[in-house]
């Protein structure tokens, strides 16, 4: 996924198995599809949304007047990531920063308990996630759930969920390597709330001033 780590919106969630955001424009140019005024694209393996976000950028750059996209993805979280990216470009939420900062503040105050630990051995192993780190991650999740229950803007809440998912690896002593997780004994996990708020700031910076059709 060369270039995705620094490209706006693409960088919201790191997926090693993704392809480069530069691939679709290259394929369209080589196939002479850029001669068309509009285009419809179907991606049966949407993943974290590289295809629709690249397509949206091509519209923004004037390569197409408009575009339509149909995507399929069986992984529920990746489906959320791709959907959030595209929805945020179509109709940027005005309330995202307030919602996300409120989530961080609630997690820091710790006036309620964390969400239940997911039933996975990865989270249960203190070598992978220190107890205080795991508790902070789960408290962030509980805070996001509270925002959703309080009726906050659904897209802002979903964007906060993606921000939380994006920092999990950095808070652990694990490294994603293809389909495997590798343990690195010397890796020190970052504090979740600080990492979450930093991710929120980066995400907010990528939002356009107006929506893309």
MDAnalysis code that builds the backbone (N, CA, C; Angstrom):
import MDAnalysis as mda
import numpy as np

u = mda.Universe.empty(639, n_residues=213, atom_resindex=np.repeat(np.arange(213), 3), trajectory=True)
u.add_TopologyAttr("name", ["N", "CA", "C"] * 213)
u.add_TopologyAttr("resid", np.arange(1, 214))
u.add_TopologyAttr("resname", ["UNK", "UNK", "UNK", "UNK", "UNK", "UNK", "UNK", "UNK", "UNK", "UNK", "UNK", "UNK", "UNK", "UNK", "UNK", "UNK", "UNK", "UNK", "UNK", "UNK", "UNK", "UNK", "UNK", "UNK", "UNK", "UNK", "UNK", "UNK", "UNK", "UNK", "UNK", "UNK", "UNK", "UNK", "UNK", "UNK", "UNK", "UNK", "UNK", "UNK", "UNK", "UNK", "UNK", "UNK", "UNK", "UNK", "UNK", "UNK", "UNK", "UNK", "UNK", "UNK", "UNK", "UNK", "UNK", "UNK", "UNK", "UNK", "UNK", "UNK", "UNK", "UNK", "UNK", "UNK", "UNK", "UNK", "UNK", "UNK", "UNK", "UNK", "UNK", "UNK", "UNK", "UNK", "UNK", "UNK", "UNK", "UNK", "UNK", "UNK", "UNK", "UNK", "UNK", "UNK", "UNK", "UNK", "UNK", "UNK", "UNK", "UNK", "UNK", "UNK", "UNK", "UNK", "UNK", "UNK", "UNK", "UNK", "UNK", "UNK", "UNK", "UNK", "UNK", "UNK", "UNK", "UNK", "UNK", "UNK", "UNK", "UNK", "UNK", "UNK", "UNK", "UNK", "UNK", "UNK", "UNK", "UNK", "UNK", "UNK", "UNK", "UNK", "UNK", "UNK", "UNK", "UNK", "UNK", "UNK", "UNK", "UNK", "UNK", "UNK", "UNK", "UNK", "UNK", "UNK", "UNK", "UNK", "UNK", "UNK", "UNK", "UNK", "UNK", "UNK", "UNK", "UNK", "UNK", "UNK", "UNK", "UNK", "UNK", "UNK", "UNK", "UNK", "UNK", "UNK", "UNK", "UNK", "UNK", "UNK", "UNK", "UNK", "UNK", "UNK", "UNK", "UNK", "UNK", "UNK", "UNK", "UNK", "UNK", "UNK", "UNK", "UNK", "UNK", "UNK", "UNK", "UNK", "UNK", "UNK", "UNK", "UNK", "UNK", "UNK", "UNK", "UNK", "UNK", "UNK", "UNK", "UNK", "UNK", "UNK", "UNK", "UNK", "UNK", "UNK", "UNK", "UNK", "UNK", "UNK", "UNK", "UNK", "UNK", "UNK", "UNK", "UNK", "UNK", "UNK", "UNK", "UNK", "UNK", "UNK", "UNK"])
u.atoms.positions = np.array([
    [0.811, -1.225, 0.000],
    [0.000, 0.000, 0.000],
    [0.849, 1.282, 0.000],
    [1.802, 1.355, -0.921],
    [2.719, 2.503, -0.960],
    [1.952, 3.819, -1.100],
    [2.275, 4.772, -0.244],
    [1.668, 6.084, -0.298],
    [0.432, 6.242, 0.560],
    [-0.200, 5.139, 0.963],
    [-1.445, 5.235, 1.726],
    [-1.237, 5.811, 3.120],
    [-0.060, 5.609, 3.692],
    [0.188, 6.059, 5.049],
    [0.237, 7.564, 5.199],
    [0.449, 8.274, 4.094],
    [0.513, 9.737, 4.152],
    [-0.604, 10.410, 3.364],
    [-1.376, 9.629, 2.610],
    [-2.434, 10.199, 1.777],
    [-3.674, 10.500, 2.617],
    [-4.246, 11.694, 2.477],
    [-5.451, 12.039, 3.241],
    [-6.550, 10.989, 3.099],
    [-7.235, 10.715, 4.181],
    [-8.340, 9.760, 4.301],
    [-7.850, 8.316, 4.197],
    [-7.024, 7.995, 3.207],
    [-6.467, 6.644, 3.126],
    [-5.728, 6.288, 4.416],
    [-5.119, 7.271, 5.045],
    [-4.283, 7.035, 6.224],
    [-5.091, 6.831, 7.503],
    [-6.415, 6.895, 7.425],
    [-7.223, 6.779, 8.638],
    [-7.094, 5.411, 9.293],
    [-6.838, 4.387, 8.484],
    [-6.671, 3.042, 9.050],
    [-5.636, 2.299, 8.218],
    [-4.592, 1.809, 8.873],
    [-3.519, 1.103, 8.167],
    [-3.908, -0.346, 7.917],
    [-3.899, -0.734, 6.662],
    [-4.171, -2.116, 6.287],
    [-3.048, -2.588, 5.370],
    [-2.226, -3.459, 5.876],
    [-1.034, -3.875, 5.129],
    [-1.399, -4.578, 3.823],
    [-2.559, -5.255, 3.819],
    [-2.960, -6.011, 2.630],
    [-3.587, -5.126, 1.549],
    [-3.746, -3.845, 1.822],
    [-4.337, -2.940, 0.828],
    [-3.371, -2.713, -0.332],
    [-3.913, -2.179, -1.423],
    [-3.041, -1.783, -2.532],
    [-2.881, -0.273, -2.516],
    [-1.977, 0.235, -3.303],
    [-1.659, 1.654, -3.297],
    [-2.826, 2.492, -3.809],
    [-2.994, 3.661, -3.210],
    [-4.038, 4.590, -3.668],
    [-3.736, 5.121, -5.057],
    [-2.533, 4.899, -5.551],
    [-2.165, 5.347, -6.899],
    [-2.521, 4.322, -7.978],
    [-2.999, 3.131, -7.562],
    [-3.256, 2.073, -8.538],
    [-4.447, 2.388, -9.437],
    [-5.571, 2.786, -8.844],
    [-6.775, 3.025, -9.653],
    [-6.563, 4.099, -10.714],
    [-5.990, 5.255, -10.378],
    [-5.737, 6.246, -11.441],
    [-4.844, 5.710, -12.553],
    [-3.857, 4.866, -12.187],
    [-2.955, 4.307, -13.196],
    [-3.704, 3.332, -14.115],
    [-4.543, 2.480, -13.519],
    [-5.324, 1.523, -14.316],
    [-6.293, 2.266, -15.233],
    [-6.953, 3.308, -14.700],
    [-7.900, 4.076, -15.507],
    [-7.200, 4.748, -16.686],
    [-6.011, 5.289, -16.447],
    [-5.265, 5.951, -17.520],
    [-4.809, 4.945, -18.572],
    [-4.277, 3.809, -18.140],
    [-3.784, 2.809, -19.085],
    [-4.923, 2.176, -19.888],
    [-6.109, 2.123, -19.280],
    [-7.271, 1.541, -19.955],
    [-8.057, 2.589, -20.746],
    [-7.584, 3.825, -20.745],
    [-8.234, 4.951, -21.416],
    [-9.640, 5.207, -20.873],
    [-9.858, 4.866, -19.623],
    [-11.144, 5.121, -18.999],
    [-11.283, 6.572, -18.565],
    [-10.187, 7.301, -18.585],
    [-10.252, 8.720, -18.204],
    [-10.820, 9.579, -19.334],
    [-11.089, 8.956, -20.494],
    [-11.718, 9.703, -21.588],
    [-13.211, 9.907, -21.328],
    [-13.766, 9.107, -20.407],
    [-15.191, 9.209, -20.096],
    [-15.448, 10.371, -19.146],
    [-16.674, 10.887, -19.160],
    [-17.029, 11.977, -18.254],
    [-17.504, 11.434, -16.908],
    [-18.078, 10.231, -16.933],
    [-18.521, 9.573, -15.700],
    [-18.033, 8.134, -15.713],
    [-18.041, 7.501, -14.549],
    [-17.570, 6.122, -14.456],
    [-18.288, 5.414, -13.310],
    [-18.507, 4.127, -13.478],
    [-19.067, 3.282, -12.424],
    [-18.059, 2.187, -12.124],
    [-17.750, 2.002, -10.853],
    [-16.741, 1.025, -10.442],
    [-17.345, 0.072, -9.421],
    [-17.094, -1.226, -9.606],
    [-17.500, -2.248, -8.636],
    [-16.255, -2.926, -8.088],
    [-16.123, -2.961, -6.760],
    [-14.995, -3.628, -6.108],
    [-15.558, -4.723, -5.204],
    [-15.398, -6.007, -5.568],
    [-15.954, -7.096, -4.757],
    [-15.157, -7.403, -3.492],
    [-14.016, -6.751, -3.324],
    [-13.196, -6.938, -2.123],
    [-12.769, -5.543, -1.642],
    [-13.708, -4.802, -1.096],
    [-13.490, -3.382, -0.822],
    [-12.449, -3.127, 0.255],
    [-12.325, -4.040, 1.232],
    [-11.331, -3.861, 2.289],
    [-11.545, -2.564, 3.044],
    [-10.478, -1.786, 3.232],
    [-10.560, -0.534, 3.986],
    [-10.947, 0.659, 3.121],
    [-11.319, 0.408, 1.859],
    [-11.867, 1.472, 1.026],
    [-10.906, 2.194, 0.115],
    [-9.823, 1.569, -0.276],
    [-8.865, 2.243, -1.160],
    [-9.511, 2.633, -2.489],
    [-10.315, 1.729, -3.058],
    [-10.926, 2.003, -4.357],
    [-11.884, 3.191, -4.317],
    [-12.897, 3.198, -3.436],
    [-13.829, 4.341, -3.471],
    [-13.185, 5.677, -3.122],
    [-12.193, 5.660, -2.212],
    [-11.555, 6.922, -1.851],
    [-10.670, 7.422, -2.993],
    [-10.004, 6.520, -3.683],
    [-9.224, 6.916, -4.863],
    [-10.144, 7.465, -5.946],
    [-11.301, 6.827, -6.101],
    [-12.273, 7.269, -7.096],
    [-12.793, 8.664, -6.755],
    [-13.093, 8.891, -5.484],
    [-13.556, 10.215, -5.050],
    [-12.494, 11.276, -5.328],
    [-11.232, 10.925, -5.119],
    [-10.151, 11.880, -5.381],
    [-10.052, 12.213, -6.862],
    [-10.332, 11.225, -7.709],
    [-10.295, 11.464, -9.152],
    [-11.398, 12.434, -9.567],
    [-12.550, 12.352, -8.892],
    [-13.622, 13.319, -9.163],
    [-13.190, 14.714, -8.707],
    [-12.605, 14.774, -7.512],
    [-12.128, 16.057, -6.987],
    [-11.084, 16.677, -7.902],
    [-10.222, 15.837, -8.472],
    [-9.157, 16.325, -9.352],
    [-9.661, 16.673, -10.755],
    [-10.948, 16.434, -11.030],
    [-11.505, 16.782, -12.322],
    [-11.341, 15.733, -13.401],
    [-10.876, 14.541, -13.043],
    [-10.712, 13.490, -14.049],
    [-12.063, 12.927, -14.475],
    [-13.050, 13.030, -13.595],
    [-14.426, 12.653, -13.914],
    [-15.363, 13.720, -13.381],
    [-16.486, 13.910, -14.088],
    [-17.493, 14.835, -13.587],
    [-18.247, 14.220, -12.407],
    [-18.456, 12.896, -12.497],
    [-19.131, 12.181, -11.414],
    [-18.739, 10.718, -11.489],
    [-19.010, 10.003, -10.409],
    [-18.665, 8.584, -10.358],
    [-19.646, 7.867, -9.452],
    [-19.865, 6.588, -9.740],
    [-20.701, 5.731, -8.900],
    [-19.865, 4.548, -8.455],
    [-20.110, 4.099, -7.231],
    [-19.302, 3.002, -6.687],
    [-20.199, 1.964, -6.017],
    [-19.906, 0.693, -6.265],
    [-20.551, -0.421, -5.573],
    [-19.462, -1.276, -4.960],
    [-19.500, -1.453, -3.648],
    [-18.467, -2.237, -2.973],
    [-19.046, -3.347, -2.131],
    [-18.320, -4.446, -2.051],
    [-18.700, -5.590, -1.228],
    [-17.555, -5.907, -0.282],
    [-17.872, -6.185, 0.976],
    [-16.848, -6.536, 1.961],
    [-17.492, -7.387, 3.058],
    [-16.905, -8.563, 3.322],
    [-17.496, -9.484, 4.303],
    [-17.056, -9.202, 5.731],
    [-15.914, -8.519, 5.920],
    [-15.434, -8.220, 7.271],
    [-16.188, -6.997, 7.807],
    [-16.942, -7.147, 8.907],
    [-17.780, -6.030, 9.392],
    [-16.992, -4.780, 9.741],
    [-15.817, -4.934, 10.358],
    [-15.066, -3.734, 10.734],
    [-14.497, -3.034, 9.512],
    [-13.948, -3.788, 8.573],
    [-13.428, -3.158, 7.353],
    [-14.563, -2.499, 6.564],
    [-15.740, -3.115, 6.598],
    [-16.899, -2.502, 5.958],
    [-17.207, -1.154, 6.597],
    [-17.082, -1.098, 7.927],
    [-17.291, 0.163, 8.636],
    [-16.241, 1.190, 8.229],
    [-14.984, 0.786, 8.173],
    [-13.900, 1.709, 7.809],
    [-14.148, 2.308, 6.427],
    [-14.429, 1.445, 5.443],
    [-14.647, 1.918, 4.078],
    [-15.873, 2.826, 4.004],
    [-16.942, 2.428, 4.684],
    [-18.172, 3.215, 4.672],
    [-17.958, 4.582, 5.308],
    [-17.257, 4.620, 6.428],
    [-17.007, 5.886, 7.128],
    [-16.194, 6.835, 6.247],
    [-15.166, 6.326, 5.616],
    [-14.345, 7.170, 4.742],
    [-15.193, 7.814, 3.649],
    [-16.002, 7.001, 2.984],
    [-16.793, 7.504, 1.866],
    [-17.893, 8.449, 2.338],
    [-18.576, 8.084, 3.416],
    [-19.627, 8.960, 3.954],
    [-19.064, 10.304, 4.401],
    [-17.871, 10.282, 4.992],
    [-17.252, 11.527, 5.456],
    [-16.875, 12.441, 4.299],
    [-16.518, 11.854, 3.155],
    [-16.199, 12.664, 1.985],
    [-17.463, 13.199, 1.326],
    [-18.546, 12.411, 1.373],
    [-19.795, 12.840, 0.750],
    [-20.481, 13.940, 1.558],
    [-20.432, 13.815, 2.880],
    [-21.093, 14.803, 3.750],
    [-20.277, 14.949, 5.026],
    [-19.216, 15.764, 5.006],
    [-18.329, 15.906, 6.172],
    [-19.118, 16.342, 7.412],
    [-18.986, 15.620, 8.524],
    [-19.730, 15.983, 9.729],
    [-19.124, 17.207, 10.412],
    [-19.984, 18.091, 10.866],
    [-19.505, 19.300, 11.535],
    [-19.251, 19.052, 13.011],
    [-19.739, 17.927, 13.520],
    [-19.716, 17.681, 14.962],
    [-18.641, 16.689, 15.388],
    [-17.828, 16.210, 14.441],
    [-16.902, 15.126, 14.756],
    [-15.916, 15.479, 15.861],
    [-15.263, 16.615, 15.759],
    [-14.237, 16.973, 16.742],
    [-14.839, 17.079, 18.143],
    [-16.001, 17.703, 18.255],
    [-16.635, 17.838, 19.570],
    [-16.970, 16.466, 20.163],
    [-17.543, 15.598, 19.337],
    [-17.906, 14.251, 19.805],
    [-16.659, 13.494, 20.248],
    [-15.618, 13.512, 19.416],
    [-14.405, 12.755, 19.720],
    [-13.688, 13.292, 20.954],
    [-13.627, 14.616, 21.085],
    [-12.975, 15.200, 22.262],
    [-13.771, 14.886, 23.532],
    [-15.093, 14.848, 23.416],
    [-15.921, 14.478, 24.566],
    [-15.661, 13.035, 24.961],
    [-15.492, 12.162, 23.965],
    [-15.150, 10.757, 24.231],
    [-13.839, 10.671, 25.005],
    [-12.821, 11.392, 24.544],
    [-11.531, 11.383, 25.231],
    [-11.618, 11.912, 26.644],
    [-12.385, 12.986, 26.834],
    [-12.532, 13.571, 28.161],
    [-13.248, 12.620, 29.113],
    [-14.296, 11.958, 28.634],
    [-15.018, 10.999, 29.476],
    [-14.124, 9.828, 29.874],
    [-13.313, 9.364, 28.914],
    [-12.415, 8.247, 29.207],
    [-11.377, 8.627, 30.255],
    [-10.869, 9.855, 30.185],
    [-9.877, 10.318, 31.157],
    [-10.479, 10.473, 32.551],
    [-11.721, 10.956, 32.606],
    [-12.359, 11.127, 33.916],
    [-12.650, 9.791, 34.576],
    [-12.909, 8.776, 33.775],
    [-13.114, 7.434, 34.308],
    [-14.255, 7.309, 35.295],
    [-15.369, 7.985, 35.023],
    [-16.505, 7.942, 35.948],
    [-17.427, 6.759, 35.680],
    [-17.048, 5.918, 34.725],
    [-17.823, 4.705, 34.431],
    [-16.852, 3.598, 34.060],
    [-17.324, 2.385, 34.107],
    [-16.460, 1.244, 33.848],
    [-16.172, 1.038, 32.375],
    [-15.130, 0.284, 32.073],
    [-14.782, -0.003, 30.681],
    [-15.771, -0.979, 30.056],
    [-15.756, -1.055, 28.757],
    [-16.553, -2.050, 28.043],
    [-15.993, -3.440, 28.356],
    [-16.790, -4.497, 28.176],
    [-16.293, -5.849, 28.423],
    [-15.101, -6.185, 27.529],
    [-14.178, -6.959, 28.064],
    [-13.028, -7.391, 27.267],
    [-13.490, -8.347, 26.180],
    [-13.141, -8.107, 24.920],
    [-13.527, -9.039, 23.850],
    [-12.998, -10.438, 24.147],
    [-13.767, -11.473, 23.834],
    [-13.365, -12.843, 24.157],
    [-12.289, -13.380, 23.230],
    [-11.155, -12.700, 23.200],
    [-10.033, -13.122, 22.369],
    [-8.789, -13.239, 23.233],
    [-8.004, -14.281, 23.041],
    [-6.795, -14.479, 23.843],
    [-5.804, -13.341, 23.651],
    [-5.838, -12.665, 22.500],
    [-4.925, -11.554, 22.250],
    [-5.086, -10.467, 23.305],
    [-6.333, -10.107, 23.617],
    [-6.588, -9.057, 24.594],
    [-6.401, -9.557, 26.027],
    [-6.556, -10.851, 26.239],
    [-6.441, -11.404, 27.588],
    [-4.994, -11.595, 28.022],
    [-4.064, -11.536, 27.074],
    [-2.655, -11.778, 27.387],
    [-1.986, -10.467, 27.823],
    [-1.557, -10.345, 29.091],
    [-0.951, -9.096, 29.575],
    [0.387, -8.786, 28.920],
    [1.001, -9.774, 28.275],
    [2.232, -9.496, 27.536],
    [1.939, -8.695, 26.270],
    [0.744, -8.843, 25.766],
    [0.352, -8.144, 24.543],
    [-0.254, -6.778, 24.851],
    [-1.136, -6.743, 25.835],
    [-1.770, -5.498, 26.266],
    [-1.637, -5.389, 27.776],
    [-0.898, -4.405, 28.246],
    [-0.801, -4.202, 29.686],
    [-2.192, -3.897, 30.240],
    [-2.495, -4.374, 31.450],
    [-3.847, -4.189, 32.004],
    [-4.332, -2.749, 31.996],
    [-3.450, -1.806, 32.328],
    [-3.886, -0.407, 32.357],
    [-4.148, 0.132, 30.951],
    [-3.379, -0.381, 29.980],
    [-3.588, 0.023, 28.592],
    [-4.909, -0.541, 28.078],
    [-5.145, -1.813, 28.359],
    [-6.384, -2.445, 27.907],
    [-7.599, -1.760, 28.526],
    [-7.503, -1.439, 29.810],
    [-8.620, -0.772, 30.478],
    [-8.916, 0.589, 29.825],
    [-7.860, 1.308, 29.458],
    [-8.052, 2.618, 28.837],
    [-8.690, 2.473, 27.452],
    [-8.258, 1.466, 26.700],
    [-8.864, 1.208, 25.393],
    [-10.348, 0.889, 25.530],
    [-10.660, 0.025, 26.491],
    [-12.048, -0.386, 26.682],
    [-12.901, 0.742, 27.255],
    [-12.290, 1.643, 28.009],
    [-13.026, 2.804, 28.505],
    [-13.343, 3.759, 27.354],
    [-12.430, 3.893, 26.415],
    [-12.710, 4.685, 25.213],
    [-13.881, 4.081, 24.439],
    [-13.882, 2.768, 24.334],
    [-14.985, 2.112, 23.622],
    [-16.301, 2.369, 24.346],
    [-16.304, 2.277, 25.674],
    [-17.515, 2.528, 26.450],
    [-17.976, 3.975, 26.270],
    [-17.023, 4.911, 26.200],
    [-17.370, 6.318, 26.010],
    [-18.005, 6.548, 24.638],
    [-17.492, 5.872, 23.622],
    [-18.080, 5.989, 22.284],
    [-19.494, 5.421, 22.281],
    [-19.680, 4.281, 22.949],
    [-21.016, 3.691, 23.044],
    [-21.984, 4.641, 23.745],
    [-21.506, 5.361, 24.740],
    [-22.343, 6.334, 25.445],
    [-22.742, 7.490, 24.533],
    [-21.798, 7.927, 23.703],
    [-22.113, 8.990, 22.752],
    [-23.195, 8.528, 21.780],
    [-23.088, 7.292, 21.331],
    [-24.090, 6.748, 20.409],
    [-25.455, 6.679, 21.089],
    [-25.477, 6.200, 22.342],
    [-26.729, 6.083, 23.076],
    [-27.345, 7.442, 23.369],
    [-26.509, 8.478, 23.470],
    [-26.996, 9.826, 23.766],
    [-27.550, 10.520, 22.523],
    [-27.446, 9.859, 21.370],
    [-28.003, 10.428, 20.148],
    [-27.067, 11.325, 19.371],
    [-25.768, 11.228, 19.615],
    [-24.813, 12.036, 18.857],
    [-24.830, 11.633, 17.382],
    [-24.338, 12.529, 16.545],
    [-24.316, 12.300, 15.105],
    [-23.728, 10.928, 14.782],
    [-24.490, 10.039, 14.096],
    [-24.017, 8.667, 13.839],
    [-22.689, 8.593, 13.095],
    [-22.486, 9.476, 12.102],
    [-21.224, 9.442, 11.359],
    [-20.064, 9.845, 12.254],
    [-20.246, 10.854, 13.101],
    [-19.183, 11.269, 14.018],
    [-18.827, 10.136, 14.972],
    [-19.845, 9.412, 15.441],
    [-19.614, 8.275, 16.335],
    [-18.855, 7.176, 15.595],
    [-19.251, 6.882, 14.370],
    [-18.566, 5.841, 13.589],
    [-17.130, 6.247, 13.277],
    [-16.897, 7.527, 13.037],
    [-15.529, 7.994, 12.805],
    [-14.690, 7.806, 14.061],
    [-15.281, 8.039, 15.224],
    [-14.570, 7.814, 16.482],
    [-14.240, 6.325, 16.643],
    [-15.144, 5.451, 16.218],
    [-14.873, 4.001, 16.284],
    [-13.684, 3.631, 15.394],
    [-13.617, 4.226, 14.212],
    [-12.494, 3.951, 13.309],
    [-11.197, 4.473, 13.911],
    [-11.241, 5.656, 14.529],
    [-10.043, 6.194, 15.190],
    [-9.566, 5.256, 16.292],
    [-10.510, 4.708, 17.054],
    [-10.141, 3.774, 18.112],
    [-9.520, 2.504, 17.525],
    [-10.147, 1.972, 16.485],
    [-9.588, 0.769, 15.851],
    [-8.204, 1.000, 15.280],
    [-7.958, 2.218, 14.812],
    [-6.674, 2.526, 14.177],
    [-5.518, 2.583, 15.164],
    [-5.805, 2.787, 16.453],
    [-4.703, 2.940, 17.421],
    [-4.413, 1.673, 18.210],
    [-5.232, 0.642, 18.053],
    [-5.082, -0.562, 18.889],
    [-3.682, -1.151, 18.779],
    [-3.186, -1.282, 17.572],
    [-1.857, -1.886, 17.389],
    [-0.771, -1.071, 18.086],
    [-0.839, 0.245, 17.987],
    [0.197, 1.095, 18.593],
    [0.172, 1.045, 20.112],
    [-0.931, 0.606, 20.705],
    [-1.053, 0.522, 22.161],
    [-0.582, -0.827, 22.694],
    [-0.225, -1.725, 21.819],
    [0.136, -3.089, 22.210],
    [1.620, -3.349, 21.988],
    [2.025, -4.569, 22.293],
    [3.380, -5.013, 21.974],
    [3.342, -5.947, 20.770],
    [2.324, -5.785, 19.943],
    [2.129, -6.618, 18.756],
    [2.364, -5.806, 17.497],
    [2.651, -6.518, 16.427],
    [2.801, -5.896, 15.110],
    [2.073, -6.752, 14.094],
    [1.199, -6.111, 13.319],
    [0.503, -6.850, 12.272],
    [1.475, -7.163, 11.146],
    [1.498, -8.422, 10.748],
    [2.383, -8.865, 9.676],
    [1.580, -9.782, 8.769],
    [0.960, -9.193, 7.747],
    [0.073, -9.986, 6.905],
    [-1.125, -10.439, 7.713],
    [-1.396, -11.718, 7.698],
    [-2.522, -12.266, 8.457],
    [-2.130, -12.637, 9.882],
    [-0.879, -12.433, 10.248],
    [-0.392, -12.835, 11.567],
    [-0.146, -11.622, 12.457],
    [-0.118, -11.878, 13.758],
    [0.285, -10.887, 14.751],
    [1.599, -11.346, 15.357],
    [2.585, -10.472, 15.355],
    [3.896, -10.849, 15.868],
    [4.175, -10.089, 17.164],
    [4.671, -10.808, 18.158],
    [4.964, -10.224, 19.466],
    [6.364, -9.626, 19.455],
    [6.476, -8.376, 19.905],
    [7.765, -7.700, 19.995],
    [7.974, -7.298, 21.451],
    [8.820, -8.053, 22.132],
    [8.987, -7.874, 23.577],
    [9.439, -6.468, 23.951],
    [10.204, -5.821, 23.106],
    [10.727, -4.499, 23.441],
    [9.816, -3.348, 23.063],
    [8.695, -3.644, 22.436],
    [7.799, -2.586, 21.997],
    [6.969, -2.078, 23.172],
    [6.931, -0.775, 23.356],
    [6.172, -0.155, 24.446],
    [4.930, 0.501, 23.860],
    [3.762, 0.072, 24.319],
    [2.519, 0.613, 23.819],
    [2.282, 2.046, 24.273],
    [1.690, 2.854, 23.408],
    [1.395, 4.247, 23.747],
    [0.104, 4.315, 24.553],
    [-0.120, 5.427, 25.242],
    [-1.346, 5.600, 26.014],
    [-2.523, 5.808, 25.063],
    [-3.591, 5.053, 25.238],
    [-4.702, 5.079, 24.284],
    [-5.383, 6.426, 24.106],
    [-5.699, 7.136, 25.190],
    [-6.429, 8.397, 25.037],
    [-5.603, 9.401, 24.242],
    [-4.315, 9.514, 24.542],
    [-3.447, 10.435, 23.803],
    [-3.360, 10.035, 22.331],
    [-3.224, 8.736, 22.067],
    [-3.148, 8.254, 20.689],
    [-4.467, 8.482, 19.963],
    [-5.570, 8.282, 20.665],
    [-6.892, 8.486, 20.088],
    [-7.091, 9.948, 19.680],
    [-6.765, 10.870, 20.565],
    [-6.950, 12.296, 20.276],
    [-6.025, 12.767, 19.152],
    [-4.825, 12.204, 19.083],
    [-3.918, 12.534, 17.982],
    [-4.482, 12.041, 16.658],
    [-5.081, 10.857, 16.689],
    [-5.703, 10.313, 15.485],
    [-6.914, 11.144, 15.078],
    [-7.668, 11.596, 16.043],
    [-8.822, 12.458, 15.772],
    [-8.379, 13.733, 15.067],
    [-7.312, 14.340, 15.550],
    [-6.804, 15.578, 14.953],
    [-6.386, 15.357, 13.502],
    [-5.727, 14.234, 13.244],
    [-5.278, 13.924, 11.882],
    [-6.487, 13.662, 10.977],
    [-7.490, 12.974, 11.510],
    [-8.688, 12.671, 10.741],
    [-9.449, 13.939, 10.393],
    [-9.599, 14.813, 11.366],
    [-10.298, 16.078, 11.145],
    [-9.604, 16.908, 10.058],
    [-8.284, 16.876, 10.036],
    [-7.525, 17.661, 9.054],
    [-7.775, 17.195, 7.625],
    [-8.215, 15.947, 7.450],
    [-8.426, 15.396, 6.118],
    [-9.827, 15.653, 5.563],
    [-10.730, 16.135, 6.393],
    [-12.098, 16.330, 5.947],
    [-12.189, 17.497, 4.964],
    [-12.901, 17.309, 3.857],
    [-13.049, 18.407, 2.892],
    [-14.018, 19.465, 3.413],
    [-13.983, 20.632, 2.818],
    [-14.874, 21.705, 3.234],
    [-16.294, 21.499, 2.733],
    [-16.430, 20.715, 1.661],
    [-17.758, 20.398, 1.113],
    [-17.772, 18.958, 0.641],
    [-18.956, 18.421, 0.439],
    [-19.094, 17.022, 0.075],
    [-18.772, 16.739, -1.388],
    [-18.491, 15.459, -1.655],
    [-18.194, 14.977, -3.007],
    [-19.323, 14.054, -3.437],
    [-19.864, 14.259, -4.632],
    [-20.944, 13.400, -5.135],
    [-20.366, 12.255, -5.975],
])
